[in-house]
Amino acid sequence: MLLALFKNVAKVADKVCFFTSERFCVNFMHMLLHIHPQNPQPRLIRQLTECLKGGGVIIYPTDTIYGFGCDIMQQKAIERICNIKHIDPQKAQLSFICRDLSNLSDYTKSIDTPLYRLLKQYLPGPYTFILPASKQVPKILQSKKSTIGLRIPDNEICRYILDDLGHPLLSASLPGEMVEEYTDPEVIYEKFMHQVDFVVDGGIGGMIPSTIIDCTGSEPVITRQGLGVFEA
């Protein structure tokens, strides 16, 4: 019976994670998960979140480009992503995605009403906002200036993952300059299948990253023009 199960799994993937009550993720085979972009399957979302809670690393779609993801509370997973990207965790400018603005105060210092209205106007959407980090943000995710990059993608798969995970998800771009290679999840899977636990196939991804807006000064400043059109 077990042999038949493994044969069936092998038809759709070559990685699977087994989980214990301690949420320890044992990598047995790499897996490409086909998740419906408008109606994500709860069973598959649960596979992802259990792996994330166990320290796993995934590649997932957003409203812009595909990226790496992990639980922001799992430092080893964050370090693993930095190793794949060949960057120093202490120098990397990493960001994370939230379900909505409801728990913004957990991860940022007090922000004034005009800034909150600005965030509410543009999010969810293809924007990354640089904000002052609170003490609850893991130090590995904070820049030297104690800031964080906040994203709320307009993407159903992201929303379902965040709902089930219960807290933010790390967001990091895939390495290299050949962005066109990273629009097809099957191509992404072939390239990273031995470095991550899951690659989510949520359809063809975009080629333009998010627009980055630094909100730590007196006025918002665009530090990278991406997909989002911003007018302060």
FENCORKA-V783911 format. One record per pair of residues at least 6 apart in sequence whose C-alpha atoms are under 6 Angstrom apart, sorted by the first residue. I is the first residue (numbers start at 0). J is the second residue. D is the distance in whole Angstrom. If there is no record, write none. Layout:
# FENCORKA-V783911
I;J;D
I;J;D
This chain:
# FENCORKA-V783911
12;30;5
12;31;6
13;28;5
13;29;4
13;30;5
14;27;6
14;28;2
14;29;2
14;30;4
15;27;5
15;28;4
15;29;6
15;30;6
16;24;6
16;25;5
16;26;5
16;27;6
17;24;6
17;25;5
18;24;5
22;53;5
23;53;5
24;53;5
29;192;6
29;196;6
30;197;5
31;197;6
31;198;5
31;199;6
32;199;5
32;200;6
33;200;5
34;200;6
34;201;5
36;201;5
44;160;6
48;164;6
51;69;6
51;70;6
54;73;6
54;76;5
56;68;6
56;69;5
56;195;5
56;196;6
57;67;6
57;68;5
57;195;6
57;196;6
57;197;5
57;198;6
58;66;5
58;67;4
58;68;6
58;198;5
59;65;6
59;66;6
59;199;5
61;152;6
61;154;6
62;152;5
62;153;5
62;154;5
63;205;5
63;208;5
64;204;5
64;205;5
64;206;6
64;208;6
66;171;5
66;172;5
66;173;5
67;170;6
67;171;5
68;169;5
68;170;5
69;168;6
69;169;5
70;168;5
71;168;6
71;169;5
81;88;6
84;174;5
93;140;6
94;148;4
94;149;6
94;170;5
95;149;6
95;168;5
95;169;4
95;170;5
96;149;6
96;150;4
96;151;5
96;167;5
96;168;5
97;151;5
97;167;5
98;158;6
98;161;6
106;132;6
106;133;5
106;135;6
106;136;6
107;131;6
107;132;4
107;133;4
108;131;6
108;132;6
108;133;5
123;151;5
123;152;5
123;153;5
124;152;5
124;153;5
125;209;5
125;227;5
126;209;5
126;210;5
126;211;6
126;227;6
127;148;6
127;149;5
127;150;5
127;211;5
128;148;5
128;149;5
128;211;6
128;212;5
128;213;6
129;147;6
129;148;5
129;213;5
129;214;6
130;146;5
130;147;5
130;214;6
130;215;6
131;146;4
132;145;5
132;146;5
132;147;5
141;147;6
178;206;6
181;187;6
182;203;5
182;204;4
182;205;6
183;203;5
184;200;5
188;198;6
207;226;6
208;225;5
209;225;5
209;226;5
210;223;6
210;224;5
210;225;4
210;226;6
210;227;5
211;221;6
211;222;6
211;223;5
212;220;5
212;221;4
212;222;6
213;219;6
213;220;5
